[in-house]
Amino acid sequence: MSLKKELDELLQSEVISEETAARIRRYYKENPGTANRRLIVIFGILGALLSSMGVILIMAYNWVDLTIRTKTMIAFLPLLIAHLAGLYTLWRRRGDSEWQEGSGVGIFMSMGACLLLISQIYHFPGPASSLSLTWMLLIFPVAYILNSSVTSLLYIAGITWYAGYISYFATAEASPYLYGLLLLLILPYYGYLIRSRNNDFTTILHHWVVPLSITIILGGFTQDQGMWMYIAYFSLFALFFITGQSSVFQNCTKLQNGYQMIGQTGSAILLITLSFKWYWKNLPEKIQATDHVFQAPEFWIAAVLTIAASILLMVLGRKHKAILNEPFAYVYLLFLLCFFTGLYSMYAFILVNLIILLVGVWTIRKGNKNADFAELNFGLLIFTVLIFSRFFDSNISFLLRGLTFIAVGGGFFFANYRMYRKKLEYEK
């Protein structure tokens, strides 16, 4: 039912007065609602993307028959139009998010198309990574000038592709050290988004995209001593999880808090992965002599991330005591114990399994105490995956495996039903 019809019915029933109805109409006229505004922004961005791709396809028509001068003019034309749209936004539409995001995306796409076309027209040598680096360096100021959060997201995606390409797929050995500087260029704008509009959809996307980008690229620093990178990843996930517990994310739901979700899930996946024997069998052989270890970049990355996670845990632990009750805030420290035990004995995997049990019990207890279904089921899921994983390295009959899964399924049902009853009693 529309607002007009509802107001008419309320007026006829004498529930509200004409003056109140007029005030309601005026309010909704001035405040169209975040959902409608979000749709307008999304359609504006889609329009800019489709228009940019349409221009590129049109330019491809009879491209070979055109002169170099004509090709050059056509290559710069979309970029010129996008910049004019950006200037119009700054002049007449400042503060209008649809125009800011649309023109920002238009400049981003047209800049990439222009660079690609000019490179093809004049046969500039060089790999695709160099072109993408130039593209990102030219585009990052647009996020600041137009206050375009979508451009910021596209920039982060672009530098992630660049760093991932040179570290994982390039033939020559390369490390993505430049990625850190490129990410630092956009972090002040990310901080501005957190301070000014932390609950916006695009800011929430930043909470997911930034930690995902760092997680993807961290593995690109691996060279000869990749075993140290497990410590680095545990510490990184601890950093994410502890960051997600800070006051900045207090008003965020679990799905909005990408740092907490990635830190928690990443730590659990690593623990399950390292609960097998394969990692611990050859660990002492793969760790080289001490003088070589201190020369390995993986060792120093792991050390820096571990120290950073410890400092953050101590600082935030003083302000927010609840962090000290979170099991995933300590997993990286427990893994350090397992790692150095594994240098002398392959039975360190038993310690990892005990840590998984401890974390699972702690998570279930916390979920039950706070009446949190998501936390409870996550703890139960940890147990289930651990049991399933043990089936691969043990000779257990199919009958016993089947009975085990039935018991686990019953445990899921019983725990959730008990939680449901507990919530009903609390609400009464």
Summary of the structure (lengths in Angstrom):
residues: 428
radius of gyration: 27.3
end to end distance: 33.0
largest distance: 87.0
contacts: 1300
relative contact order: 0.05
helix: 80%
strand: 0%
